[in-house]
Amino acid sequence: MPFAAVNGQTIHYQDSDPEAGAEVPTIILSHGFAMGHEMWEHQVGPLSDAGWRVVAHDERGFGQTTYTATFDYWDLAADVLGLMDHLGLERAVLGGMSQGGFLSLRAALTAPERVRALVLVDSESGVFSEEGRAGFQALFDAALALGMSGEMGDALQMALFGPDYDASLWRARWTARPLAQWMDAKECLFERDDITDRIGEITCPAITFHGDVDLAIDISLGRALADGLGGPSEFVEVPGAGHSANLEKPELVNPPLLAFLAGLD
């Protein structure tokens, strides 16, 4: 299991083709809040079969990545760019689900010349509404007192997945991880800045997927993100998917994803 020393942190990642040369196209995948690199398990094989080197990593606060300081999504964007340096990559496609999209957008704003294209899943460019922030804060306060089993796990599952998805694996991980270890990531999520007025600066090709029963980020916000980007932009509604469309409905996400990537210059 490889690790990279990046920006003073230790980033855990998985690489489908660590011996690949610069001529092999690469996509770097970033997960959502409370998740890990494994949430891309249904994409790694098909992408690899299509000739892509696939790198999926654990962000600060989750998985096996360790960190030493509080952080925001600009820091996590810098981590992805630093991971590219570690791997010797000048350019890559960046893919991200939810907060993985937040950081991928910021990486594209920070270093546009290094981002070949964006793949965004159930993400947005804005911040919590007051109602949404209050709801998630109440969930965290209750979870700190009661733990992530029972009703608290039910609530997070409802936010992150559609009603038909078996989330038992993820719930076991939530229960096993002390909530104190979530707090820096939670503050990063809650205190993120609004970049809506800047997304028009992003001119690389992009494809945005969004579940039509996403309760965490309404599909209208995903459409607004896709419409606001400054380059060629495609929007794909994923029927029956909640907040984790690529994990819940890979049979609906993978074909247009592969077609999009195949069409890149």
C-alpha positions, 0 to 999 in steps of 0.5 A: 500500500503506497504512501506519498509524503506531500505537503508535510502530510502522508497521503495513502493512495492506490495506483492501478499501474505504478510502472506506467510511463508518461504516455499513459493517461491518468485519472486521479480520483478523490472521495466524498466526506466519510468515505475513502478511496474504495468508493471508486472500486466500480470504476477502477477496473473499467477505466484500467481496461480502457487504458487509463492509469487510475490513482485513488487516494484517501484525503486528510481525515479519512482512510490511512492518510495521516496529517498534522494540521487543520486544513481546507479544500484548497489544502486538499487541492494542493495535496492532489497536485503534490501527489501528481508531483510525487507520481511524476505527472504533469497533467491528469484528469481529476475526478471527485465525488462531493467533497472530492469535487470541491477539491478538484474544482479548486485544483483546476483553479489553482493550476489549470494547466495541469488539469486535463479534464474534470469528472464531478459526481454529486458535487457543487460550487457553493456552501451549505444553506443555513437550513442544511448547515443546521441539520448537519450540525445537529447530526454531528452533535447527536453523533458525538453523544450517541455514536454512529450506530442506530439512528445516527448511522441511519441519518448519515446513510440517508444523506450519502446514499439512495434508499436501495443501497446496501451501506453496511460496509460503510456503516461498519467503518463509521462505527469503528472510527472515533468521531473525534477523528472526524472533526477537522474534516467536518470543519473543512466541510462546514467552513468551505468558501463559495467559489460559484463566481469563479467556476467560469474560469475553469475551461477544461472539459468536464462531465458532471454526474448527479443522482436524482434522489440526492438528499445531501446536494440537490440535483439543481445545484449539480446542474448549476455547477455544470452550466457555470463551468467555462469549458465544454460541459456535459451533465448526466442525471443518474436515475435512482441514485443518491449522493454517491452515484458512481458507487450506487449505479456504476452501470449508469455512470461508467458508460458515459464516463468512458465515452467522455474520456475517450473523446478527450483530445 
